[in-house]
């Protein structure tokens, strides 16, 4: 055990002895999430950095938790490989451990899978200061595999992730982005129809950046559709689908902006005092959702399964109800400026059975509740 890892283990042991909670932190790029007040003494995981192993021919990389996400992606790109789920950066300094703990995926998630689908194994320190390892570096190594995936989206509430093994994929040989002018309902109908066809769909985004909440559901916006795959398949899909083909040099930056929420639609929230950003996860087949009066149309990703809404906190109950009626859930992703800390109930309410499972998991991994108090995980 090297000095950086030893220091983390000793820090956890001392905190357990003193009953002092710890706030696990990498680059801090997701501290905004949910508006919850962050508590505990900061445990900086950035010193625990570096690539442990990388086998391009095996499509597997193992990195320590504090490794900068940008460094890992650059390493993969040099070999023509990538993290296909496109983890959001939300600024400079994001780390591999933070990526796994948050469990957030980018625009391609609906087509290629989520973060947890690419985690093969990991190492962590639990609330008893025990260093544990689950899973491995190959898909066949199933011992502890599900435990590794359980840590994805737990927001550090179950333990300190110290090392992660990930499956990676080659960069697709061809890519194209098509643009269509259409209403929200038309966009959802098109995406559902295309989803049932053998098309190299990779990502989609429907947006109406000018909507102020007064235009109604028939207002026309723009649907962007990204295709990725074999060159012949992408070219054939472009001919079949029509639309306007966008210059690839320009769209690459736009898709990164969609991933990191720097598109004008997200930035416009600054001009809407009191508005929070809500994340509605619903079946891709869900129709246009009935939003509260005065709330602008959502930005839609994941072929209809992810809908971002800007609305005041008092509309939270209505948004959660709309999502539940569609078979999904709603969470407060970023609180408004007036409630940047201390917002309550940022995750959708759990069933009693699910809440009991979460409590038992927390008792097993972190019985003293040391890690990230106030963060409700396992929902990433």
Buried (B, 14 or more C-beta within 10 A) or exposed (E): EEEBBEBBBEBBBEBBEEEEBBBBBBBBBBBBBBBBEBEBEEBBBBEBBBBBEBEBEEBBBBBBBBBBBBBBBEBBEEBEBBBBBBBBBBEEBBBBBBBBBBBBBBBBBBBBBBBBBBBBBBBBBBBBBEBBBBBBBEEEBEEBBEBBBBBBBBBBBBBBBBBBBBBBBEBBEBBBBBEBEBBBEBBBBBBBEBBEEEBBBBBBBBBBBEBEBEBEEEBEBBBBBBBBBEEEBBEBBBEEBEBEBBEEEEBEEBBBBBBBBBBEBBEBBEEBEEBBBBBBBBEBBBBBBEBBEEBBBBBBBBBBBBBBBBBBBEBBEBBBEBBBEBEBBBBBBBBBEEBEEEBEBBBBEBEEEEEEEBEEBBEEBBEBBBBBBBBBBBBB
